[in-house]
C-alpha cells in the first residue's frame, strides 16, 4: 500500500519502512495514545508508527467488506487520514487506536458499498431495452422483458451487459464498479432466475 496520504500526514510506505525501528528488547514502546499526542517535529514520525502497527489488520477488514484491493486500500487510507486530523480529540479504547480505526473503516466501507449500489441502480434504470434481436418475435420479446424486469436491478444490469450486449466479465465489472467475482456470482444467479422464469411461462 504505497498511496499517498495528504501532505500533512506521513506516507504509508514511510510507515512500512520504519518496521522494527525502536523495537529493541526490553524497551517499553509508547502506546498509540501517547504517539498521537506528540507534537512538533516528532508528530509525523509518531503517527507513522501508528500506521505501521495497524495498517495490515485495517486493510484486511476493509477488503473483507469491499472485495476490491483498490477500494480497501483507499478506505483504510481514508481512516488513517481521519485519525490524523482528529488525533488530539479521539477517545481510544485501552490506549489503542485499532478499535477506533476498525469502526471508522466499517463505516467508510458501508458508505462506499451503498454508493456503488446507488450508482449501479441508476445506470441500470438508464439502460436501453434488450437488443433488437429479441424483438423479432413479439411474444418472445415480451417474455424476455418480463423476465429481466423481475430481476433485482443490479442483477438485471449484469445480465443485460453479459448476455444481451456480450461484454466480458472484466468490462462489466469496470462499468458497474464491481469485482469480476461479484459479476460472475450475480450473472450465475440471474441466469438461474431467468431460466426458472422462462420455463415457468412456457
C-alpha positions as CSV (number, residue, x, y, z in Angstrom):
1,X,0.0,0.0,0.0
2,X,2.0,2.9,-1.2
3,X,-0.7,5.5,-2.0
4,X,0.0,9.0,-0.6
5,X,-1.7,10.5,2.4
6,X,-2.3,14.2,2.4
7,X,0.8,16.4,2.6
8,X,0.2,16.9,6.3
9,X,0.3,13.2,7.0
10,X,3.1,10.6,6.6
11,X,3.2,8.1,3.7
12,X,2.1,4.5,4.1
13,X,5.4,3.5,2.6
14,X,7.3,5.6,5.1
15,X,5.4,3.8,7.9
16,X,6.3,0.4,6.5
17,X,9.9,1.5,6.2
18,X,10.1,2.0,9.9
19,X,9.5,-1.7,10.6
20,X,11.5,-2.8,13.5
21,X,12.6,0.7,14.4
22,X,12.6,1.2,18.2
23,X,11.8,-2.4,18.8
24,X,14.9,-3.2,21.0
25,X,14.4,-5.9,23.5
26,X,13.4,-4.6,26.9
27,X,12.5,-1.1,25.7
28,X,8.9,-0.2,26.5
29,X,7.1,1.0,23.5
30,X,4.8,4.1,23.6
31,X,1.1,3.5,23.4
32,X,-1.0,4.7,20.4
33,X,-2.5,7.3,22.7
34,X,1.0,8.6,23.6
35,X,2.1,8.6,20.0
36,X,-1.0,10.6,18.8
37,X,-0.4,13.3,21.4
38,X,3.1,14.0,20.2
39,X,3.5,17.5,18.7
40,X,6.1,19.4,16.7
41,X,8.7,17.7,14.5
42,X,8.1,14.3,16.1
43,X,4.4,14.2,15.3
44,X,4.6,12.7,11.8
45,X,7.1,10.0,12.8
46,X,4.9,9.1,15.8
47,X,1.9,8.8,13.6
48,X,3.8,6.7,11.1
49,X,4.4,4.2,13.9
50,X,0.6,4.0,14.5
51,X,0.1,3.4,10.7
52,X,2.7,0.7,10.8
53,X,1.1,-1.1,13.7
54,X,-2.4,-1.2,12.3
55,X,-2.3,-0.9,8.5
56,X,-2.4,-4.7,7.9
57,X,-5.4,-5.5,10.1
58,X,-7.2,-2.5,8.9
59,X,-6.7,-3.3,5.2
60,X,-8.0,-6.9,5.9
61,X,-11.2,-5.5,7.5
62,X,-11.8,-3.2,4.5
63,X,-11.1,-5.9,1.9
64,X,-13.5,-8.4,3.6
65,X,-16.3,-5.8,3.1
66,X,-15.4,-4.5,-0.3
67,X,-13.8,-7.4,-2.2
68,X,-11.6,-4.9,-4.0
69,X,-7.9,-4.3,-3.3
70,X,-8.0,-0.8,-4.6
71,X,-11.2,0.2,-2.7
72,X,-9.9,-1.5,0.5
73,X,-6.6,0.4,0.3
74,X,-8.4,3.7,-0.3
75,X,-10.8,3.2,2.6
76,X,-8.1,2.1,5.0
77,X,-6.1,5.1,4.0
78,X,-9.1,7.4,4.5
79,X,-9.5,6.0,8.0
80,X,-5.9,7.0,8.8
81,X,-6.4,10.4,7.3
82,X,-9.4,10.9,9.6
83,X,-7.3,9.7,12.6
84,X,-4.5,12.1,11.7
85,X,-6.9,15.0,11.5
86,X,-8.7,14.1,14.8
87,X,-5.7,12.6,16.6
88,X,-6.0,15.1,19.5
89,X,-9.7,14.6,20.1
90,X,-10.3,10.9,19.5
91,X,-11.1,8.7,22.5
92,X,-9.2,5.5,22.3
93,X,-10.1,2.1,23.9
94,X,-7.3,0.9,26.1
95,X,-4.8,3.3,24.6
96,X,-5.0,1.5,21.2
97,X,-6.2,3.2,18.0
98,X,-7.2,0.0,16.4
99,X,-10.8,-0.2,17.7
100,X,-11.5,3.3,16.6
101,X,-9.9,2.7,13.2
102,X,-11.9,-0.5,12.6
103,X,-15.2,1.2,13.4
104,X,-14.2,4.0,11.0
105,X,-13.3,1.6,8.2
106,X,-16.5,-0.3,8.6
107,X,-18.5,2.9,8.3
108,X,-16.5,4.1,5.3
109,X,-16.8,0.7,3.6
110,X,-20.6,0.7,4.1
111,X,-20.8,4.1,2.6
112,X,-18.8,3.1,-0.4
113,X,-20.9,-0.1,-0.9
114,X,-24.1,2.0,-0.7
115,X,-22.7,4.4,-3.3
116,X,-21.9,1.5,-5.6
117,X,-25.4,0.2,-5.4
118,X,-27.0,3.6,-5.9
119,X,-24.8,4.2,-9.0
120,X,-25.5,0.8,-10.4
121,X,-29.2,1.1,-9.9
122,X,-29.2,4.5,-11.6
123,X,-27.2,3.1,-14.5
124,X,-29.5,0.1,-14.7
125,X,-32.6,2.3,-15.0
126,X,-30.9,4.2,-17.8
127,X,-30.1,1.0,-19.8
128,X,-31.9,0.6,-23.1
129,X,-34.2,-2.3,-23.7
130,X,-32.7,-5.6,-24.8
131,X,-31.3,-5.6,-28.4
132,X,-33.5,-5.7,-31.5
133,X,-32.6,-9.3,-31.9
134,X,-35.1,-10.0,-29.1
135,X,-37.8,-8.2,-31.0
136,X,-38.1,-10.5,-33.9
137,X,-40.8,-12.4,-32.1
138,X,-43.2,-10.1,-30.1
139,X,-44.1,-12.9,-27.7
140,X,-40.5,-13.8,-27.1
141,X,-39.5,-10.2,-26.6
142,X,-42.3,-9.6,-24.1
143,X,-41.4,-12.8,-22.2
144,X,-37.7,-11.7,-22.0
145,X,-38.6,-8.2,-20.9
146,X,-40.8,-9.5,-18.1
147,X,-38.0,-11.9,-17.0
148,X,-35.4,-9.2,-17.0
149,X,-37.8,-6.8,-15.1
150,X,-38.3,-9.4,-12.4
151,X,-34.5,-9.5,-11.6
152,X,-33.1,-7.2,-8.9
153,X,-31.8,-4.0,-10.6
154,X,-28.1,-4.8,-10.3
155,X,-28.5,-8.4,-11.4
156,X,-30.5,-7.2,-14.4
157,X,-27.8,-4.8,-15.3
158,X,-25.2,-7.5,-15.1
159,X,-27.3,-9.9,-17.2
160,X,-28.0,-7.3,-19.9
161,X,-24.3,-6.4,-20.2
162,X,-23.0,-10.0,-20.2
163,X,-25.9,-11.8,-22.0
164,X,-27.5,-9.2,-24.2
165,X,-24.5,-6.9,-25.0
166,X,-22.0,-9.8,-24.7
167,X,-19.4,-7.8,-22.8
168,X,-16.7,-9.5,-20.9
169,X,-16.8,-10.0,-17.1
170,X,-13.9,-7.6,-16.7
171,X,-15.6,-4.9,-18.7
172,X,-18.9,-5.4,-16.9
173,X,-17.0,-5.2,-13.6
174,X,-15.3,-2.0,-14.6
175,X,-18.6,-0.4,-15.8
176,X,-20.5,-1.3,-12.6
177,X,-17.8,-0.8,-10.0
178,X,-17.8,-4.5,-9.0
179,X,-15.2,-7.2,-8.8
180,X,-15.2,-9.9,-11.6
181,X,-16.0,-12.4,-8.8
182,X,-19.1,-10.4,-7.9
183,X,-20.1,-10.1,-11.6
184,X,-19.8,-13.9,-12.0
185,X,-21.9,-14.6,-8.9
186,X,-24.6,-12.1,-10.0
187,X,-24.7,-13.5,-13.5
188,X,-25.0,-17.0,-12.3
189,X,-27.9,-16.0,-10.0
190,X,-29.5,-14.0,-12.9
191,X,-29.2,-16.9,-15.3
192,X,-30.8,-19.3,-12.8
193,X,-33.7,-16.9,-12.2
194,X,-34.2,-16.2,-15.9
195,X,-34.2,-19.9,-16.7
196,X,-36.7,-20.6,-14.0
197,X,-39.0,-17.7,-15.0
198,X,-38.8,-18.5,-18.7
199,X,-39.6,-22.2,-18.1
200,X,-42.5,-21.3,-15.9
201,X,-44.0,-19.1,-18.6
202,X,-43.9,-21.7,-21.4
